[in-house]
């Protein structure tokens, strides 16, 4: 993809997507994330953004995954995997955060994402379990129930 001849614009996202899938299947998470990022640069789809975010998460790039999950749910508000990923990654970042104000922001984002997931899938056990975990670890939300 980086050597001559340059691919036609329509073929670039498909080729990067293919490379992302190959890397993903071989659990080369960083390479997969980079390939999906290139694919999304010219042809973002719900699947490509989801796989990019999941690859970044698996590579340990939680900040990159968070940004991609945010982009995913902004573009595709019904993307349940996007809301699930945003909730989980925000929670993991909150657990690792040393600053109380930054931690509070991450916890609030995790709760919002889990509630959005519950709105789409009312019986989602992952969202309920995460909200329960956040309430136990960080206390209930001010002015309301954890759900």
N, C-alpha and C positions, 0 to 999 in steps of 0.2 A: 504494500500500500504506500510505502514511502519512496519507492524508486520509480524511475521513468519506465514506461509511459504512465502519465497520470490517468487514473480511472475517470470515467465519465461521472458527473455529479450524481446521477441517479444510482450508480452502482456503488458509490462510496459507503453509504450507510448500511447497505446489504452486506458488503464485504466485511466491514468492521463488525457487524452483528454476527456473521458467521465465525469470525475469529474469536469474538467474545464467547460464543457457545462452545467452541472447541476448547478454549482455555478453561471455561467453567466446568466442563465435563471432566477435565484433567485436574481440577481443583487448584489451578494456578490463578488464585483469586486476584492478585494485583494486576496481572496481565488481562484477565477477563474484565476487571473494572475499567482499565484504560481503553480496551477495545469498545466496550459498551458506551463509554463516555464519548469516544469518537463517533460512534454510530448515532448517538443522541444529538450530537452537535448539528447534524443535518437532517435527521429523520427521527425525532423522538416519538416513541410510541409507549403505551403503558407497559408492554412487556419488556422493552429495552430498558426503560427507566427502572423497572422492578429488578431486572437482572443486574443492572449496574449497581443499584443500592445494595442488593444482597451480596454481590461480589465484594464491594467495599467493606461491608460488615464482616464478611468472612476473612478479609485481608487484615482486619483490625483497624481500618481507617474509619473510625466511628464518626468523626467530624465530617468526612466526605460522604459517608452513608446518610447522615442526618440531612445534609444539604440536598442530596438526591431524593430522599424520601419527601422532603418538603416540596421539592419541584414536582414530584410525582403526584402528590395529593392536590397540589394547586391546579395541575393540568387535568387530573382525572379524580375528581372528588369521590367517586364510588369505588375506588381501588382499595379493596379491603386489605390486600397485602401491603399496600403503601401505609395505611393507617396502623396496621399491626407493627410494621417495621419502625415507623416513626415513634410509636409508643415504647417499644422495647429499647431502641437505641437511645432515646431520650432518658429512659430510666437507667440504662447502663452508664451513660455520661453523668447523670446525677449522682450515682453511687461513687463515681470516681472523682467528682468535683470537690475541691478543697474549699472553695469560696461559698459561703452560705447564700449570698444573693444569687450567684450563678446557679447553685444547686436548686434553689427555689424556682428559678425560671425553667430549668430542665424538668423538674417534677411537675410543674404546671402544664408544660407542653406534653409530657407523657400522659397525664390525666386527660387532657383535651383530646389527644389522639385515641386513647382507649375508649373514651365516651363516643367519639365519632365512629369507631369500629362497632361499638354496641348499637349505635343508631342504625347501622347498615346490617348488622347481624345480632339481633337482640339476645340470642342465647350463647354468644361467643364466650367460651370458658377462658380463653387466653386473656381477653380484655378484663373479665371479672376478676381473674386471679391477679392480674397486674394491678388493678385498682385496689384490691385487698392488700397486696404487698406494699404498695405506696402508702396506704393508710397506716399499716403497722410500722413501717420504717420511718415515715416522715410525719405521721399524724394525719388526722382528717383535714379536709379542706376547710378553710375558714368560711363560715356561713353556710355550710351544707354538708350533705352526706358524701362519702367518697365516690358514690356512683351518681 
